[in-house]
Amino acid sequence: MATDKRALPDRDPAVSTLLSRSPHDLAEVMDDFGHIVRRRPQAVFRPASARDVADLMRWAAGRGLKVAARGQGHSTYGRAMAEDGIVIDMRALNVVRQVLPDRMVVDAGATWNVVLDAALVRGLTPAVLTNYLELSVGGTLAIGGIGGTTFRYGLQTDNLLSLDVVTGDGRELTCSENENSDLFDAVRAGLGQCGIMTQATLRLARAPERVRRFHLFYADLHSLTVDLRTVLADGRFDYLQGAILPGGTGVWRYQLEGVAFYDGAAVPDERSLVAGLSDQRRAAEVSDLAYIEDVRAFARLETLLRSNGQWFNPHPWLLTFLPGSSAERIAGDILDGLTDADVGPFGRITYYPVFTAAMRTPLLRLPDESIVFPFNLVRIPASDEAAQTADLIARNRLLYEHIRSAGGILYPVSAFPMSRDDWRDHFGPRWSFFSDAKRRYDPLSMLAPGYELF
Ligand SMILES: Cc1cc2nc3c(=O)[nH]c(=O)nc-3n(C[C@H](O)[C@H](O)[C@H](O)COP(=O)(O)OP(=O)(O)OC[C@H]3O[C@@H](n4cnc5c(N)ncnc54)[C@H](O)[C@@H]3O)c2cc1C
């Protein structure tokens, strides 16, 4: 049972000085990276400490208000919004508190770029990084956090030693595998339903100095899948992803991305890294980069999309996991019905295998197989036309139903409406644990209303 480490009487908090109702601040939090859903809160709250967050929760409870934490607002369907409620802007809680040889204590509003900068100074890195590093620590821990090293190290939520959380009923608690473990399990990949993370202790690993990155291209989905399975099984790469890219001529390009880490002069042997693979070798792109350049590679795409305006278009993404045993068939069926326009010229369909044994976060739902494939429609439309967005959202719903009926599972960073029955189905055997935790830690059901989950 959880113990309250803050034994102060409930006081009337001075939250009002931290609340903003300025049109500019409200407009910012009424939008997100999806640019699809808009919900107007009463106010934006800017905490300077976890105590402020706890005070806000009590204050909002007394007024019957919903509350959503917002990290960087890179959700795609209003999940960090609170209609007529309060949005907590977590960006001010962004301090790296401590870096030790194996761990870092950091505020949950910090971005992964801030985490990485502080770690790299000491030759360290988080074991798992998302492709894009301008996401907040709390924002990715609320969903899981998957990256190219997940096949080996799991999710970001699997590389977490402890969390400081403010629960829905305003308690400040620390949780880990050994302390308040039910809260730890309910908050990691818990979609912000049971508490607001204010601080995280992240596991760190030694950072490689350099990487050798391979982009290998394939004639079709089958040959890509075969080689993805081969390199997953033999572990020749330290980072593995794959993607189906729009070719610009109505033809897909099938890409394996493998990265080998190295230090100093111990340059990996290129030939053995690609030995036995059936890619179109002459099309292969091989680069040698500092580790920091490699993990920040997405920033170049962001700059491009900001300059061509596509960063600001709607992003009706659909992110899922396919069962490994039928991933190629399901992906192939879906690809048959898609064209370049479904993802846009700079979009992609992420497709690669990961071992499920590495992923142990209880609320992250996965097909029950030893290998699953993230299968993500990363849609970056070239226009902001409303009819097209509505069509893509409707298609997301149909694709979700198709994938679900084939044994696939949603990664809940997706843009389409989910009913409570959908969520109950999604969490399956974990539903009763999750709803019990919700009752225990957020009894008034105030938190993260954007998921429409409870
Ligand atoms: C360009 C881009 C690339 C991406 N790449 C990856 C990737 O490689 N791997 C991957 O796994 N995901 C990826 N994502 C998805 C991303 O991880 C999620 O959308 C994540 O939730 C965004 O973080 P954020 O800080 O913007 O969160 P927000 O959008 O601000 O919030 C997301 C959810 O988390 C909740 N939340 C935020 N902060 C906290 C907190 N401190 N405590 C409790 N709940 C909180 C919010 O209430 C909301 O429900 C990507 C997204 C984008 C836009």
The ligand as an ORCA input file, in Angstrom:
! r2SCAN-3c Opt
* xyz 0 1
  C       8.379     13.711    -34.554
  C       8.012     12.665    -33.540
  C       8.805     11.542    -33.391
  C       8.474     10.567    -32.456
  N       9.287      9.490    -32.319
  C       8.990      8.541    -31.392
  C       9.851      7.438    -31.189
  O      10.886      7.298    -31.835
  N       9.496      6.527    -30.236
  C       8.365      6.676    -29.473
  O       8.105      5.843    -28.613
  N       7.541      7.730    -29.660
  C       7.812      8.645    -30.594
  N       6.969      9.709    -30.772
  C       5.739      9.767    -29.982
  C       5.993     10.485    -28.666
  O       6.856      9.712    -27.861
  C       4.713     10.686    -27.875
  O       3.783     11.413    -28.626
  C       4.999     11.417    -26.556
  O       3.875     11.314    -25.720
  C       5.298     12.870    -26.825
  O       5.955     13.447    -25.722
  P       5.521     14.923    -25.293
  O       6.470     15.386    -24.261
  O       5.353     15.807    -26.456
  O       4.120     14.567    -24.630
  P       2.741     15.357    -24.648
  O       2.148     15.318    -25.992
  O       2.908     16.681    -24.032
  O       1.912     14.389    -23.688
  C       1.613     13.092    -24.084
  C       0.825     12.383    -23.001
  O       1.645     12.209    -21.864
  C       1.083     12.839    -20.746
  N       2.176     13.446    -19.998
  C       3.063     14.369    -20.423
  N       3.931     14.650    -19.442
  C       3.595     13.886    -18.396
  C       4.090     13.749    -17.078
  N       5.130     14.452    -16.654
  N       3.472     12.872    -16.245
  C       2.411     12.154    -16.664
  N       1.886     12.254    -17.896
  C       2.461     13.116    -18.745
  C       0.134     13.873    -21.298
  O      -0.905     14.195    -20.395
  C      -0.387     13.173    -22.523
  O      -1.414     12.295    -22.183
  C       7.287     10.703    -31.676
  C       6.486     11.831    -31.840
  C       6.834     12.810    -32.753
  C       5.947     13.998    -32.934
*
